Amino acid sequence: MPQIDTSKVSRWDQHGREHVVRIRRTGVQRTINCETCDWRRRAQFLPWVNYPG
């Protein structure tokens, strides 16, 4: 069974509104969700994309 992990980041936009974004990880899949404006996106983590060698 894949491991599930979450992270939380807060940032402010150009209008001074705080956006709280949670990143949920299940295996290689990531779900990015803003708790402030309900924006969400799915992303796949590809560890070799940022590999320097």
N, C-alpha and C positions, 0 to 999 in steps of 0.2 A: 504494500500500500504506500502511495507517495506521501511524503512529508508535507504538512501545511504550515506555512509561516506567514506572519503579517508584519508590516512596517507602516509607520505613520510619519508624514512630513507636513509641516504648515508653512505656507508662503502667502504673501500679499500680492494682489494684482495691481495694475496701474491706477485703479480707482480706490485703492486703500482697503479693499475687502480681503479678509483672510480666507484662504482656501485650505481645507484640511484634506489631504490626499492619503488614502490607504492603499498599500500595495499588498496583495494577497498572492502568495506563491504556492503552487501545487505542482511539484515536479519541475518540468521545464516551462509550464504555463504561468503567466502573471496576469492578474486582473488589477487594473488601476482604477480607483473610484474616488471621486471628489465628494466628500460629505456635504460641502457647502452648496454646490450648484448641480449635483447629481450627474456630472460628466463621468463617463466610464469608458474604458477601452481594454481590450485583451491584447496581450503581447506574449511573444515566445522568447524565452531566454536562450540565447545562443552563445555559450561561453567562448567559442573559438572566434567570434567576430572581433573581440577586443584583444585577442591574443597577439602579443608583440612579435613573436617569432614565427 
